[in-house]
Amino acid sequence: MQKQHLFEYAVIRVVPRVEREEFINVGVIVYCKPLKFLEAKFELNTARLLSFCKDLDLDVLNENLGSFVKISAGGLQSGPIGQLDAPSRFRWLTATRSTVLQTSKTHAGFCADAGETLERLFVEMVI
């Protein structure tokens, strides 16, 4: 049996009208310290989003979601937040916000392969 590692994750949501608190899941962020893994994945179902809120600017939304991926990856191309260590980047990405893009509360679990867990959570929570 493979060794199990503690991981944390949050679901990325689009909340078009914050005051109504309705949302659509569009992505997942997974962080696993023992495996040195931090990655975000998203997919926009444009038809579904536009049927939910036809005023959404999908280009801006896509660009902002791309920032989640860049910051997760870290490095010089990901700006000042992307230069922080992985735990700080994860906490920054999952901080409570009252904007169109929000994340769920963080959840924890155990996994042997964080990449596989990201894919499984993405299918379960987003697709």
C-alpha positions in Angstrom: 0.0 0.0 0.0 1.3 3.5 -0.9 1.9 5.9 1.9 -0.9 8.4 2.4 -0.2 12.1 2.7 -2.3 14.9 4.2 -3.6 17.3 1.5 -5.9 20.3 1.5 -8.2 21.5 -1.3 -10.7 24.2 -2.1 -13.2 24.5 -4.9 -13.0 27.6 -7.1 -16.5 29.2 -7.7 -17.9 31.9 -9.9 -20.4 33.9 -7.9 -21.9 36.4 -10.5 -24.1 38.2 -8.0 -22.5 38.1 -4.6 -25.6 39.3 -2.8 -27.5 36.2 -4.0 -24.8 33.8 -3.0 -25.5 31.5 -6.0 -22.4 30.0 -7.6 -21.1 27.6 -10.2 -18.0 25.4 -9.5 -15.3 26.0 -12.1 -12.1 24.7 -10.6 -10.1 23.1 -7.8 -6.9 23.9 -5.9 -5.0 21.1 -4.2 -2.1 21.6 -1.8 0.0 18.7 -0.3 3.0 19.8 1.7 4.7 16.4 2.0 4.6 16.0 -1.8 5.5 19.7 -2.4 2.4 19.9 -4.6 0.3 23.0 -5.2 -1.8 23.1 -8.4 -5.0 24.6 -9.6 -7.2 23.5 -12.5 -10.3 25.1 -14.0 -12.7 24.8 -16.9 -15.3 27.3 -18.0 -18.5 25.9 -19.3 -19.4 29.1 -21.1 -23.0 28.1 -22.1 -23.8 27.2 -18.5 -22.2 30.4 -17.1 -24.0 32.7 -19.6 -27.3 31.0 -18.9 -26.7 31.7 -15.2 -25.6 35.3 -15.8 -25.5 36.7 -19.3 -23.5 39.8 -18.1 -20.3 38.0 -17.2 -17.2 39.1 -19.0 -15.8 35.6 -19.8 -12.4 37.0 -21.0 -11.8 38.7 -17.7 -13.0 35.7 -15.8 -10.7 33.4 -17.8 -7.7 35.7 -17.2 -8.4 35.9 -13.5 -8.7 32.1 -13.3 -5.5 31.8 -15.2 -3.9 33.8 -12.3 -4.9 31.0 -9.9 -3.0 28.5 -12.0 0.1 30.8 -12.3 0.2 31.7 -8.6 -0.2 28.0 -7.8 2.8 27.2 -10.0 4.8 30.0 -8.5 7.9 31.6 -10.0 8.9 35.0 -11.4 6.1 35.0 -14.1 3.4 34.7 -11.4 3.9 38.1 -9.7 4.7 39.0 -6.1 2.2 36.5 -4.6 3.7 33.7 -6.8 7.1 34.4 -5.2 5.8 33.3 -1.7 6.3 29.8 -0.4 3.6 27.2 -1.3 1.7 27.3 2.0 1.4 31.1 1.8 0.3 31.0 -1.9 -2.4 28.4 -1.0 -3.6 30.4 1.9 -3.7 33.6 -0.2 -5.6 31.8 -3.0 -8.1 30.3 -0.6 -8.7 33.5 1.5 -12.3 34.5 2.0 -13.4 37.0 -0.7 -16.6 38.7 -1.6 -15.9 38.9 -5.4 -17.1 37.1 -8.5 -14.3 34.5 -8.0 -14.3 32.8 -4.6 -13.1 29.6 -3.1 -14.9 27.2 -0.8 -13.7 26.7 2.7 -10.6 24.4 2.7 -11.1 20.7 3.2 -8.5 18.0 4.1 -8.0 14.4 3.2 -5.3 11.8 2.6 -3.8 10.8 -0.8 -1.0 8.9 -2.3 -0.8 10.9 -5.5 -1.8 14.6 -5.3 -2.0 15.0 -9.1 -4.4 12.1 -9.3 -6.4 13.6 -6.4 -6.6 16.9 -8.2 -8.0 15.2 -11.3 -10.5 13.1 -9.2 -11.7 16.2 -7.3 -12.0 18.2 -10.5 -14.3 15.5 -12.1 -16.4 15.2 -8.9 -16.7 18.9 -8.1 -16.6 20.7 -11.5 -17.4 18.4 -14.5 
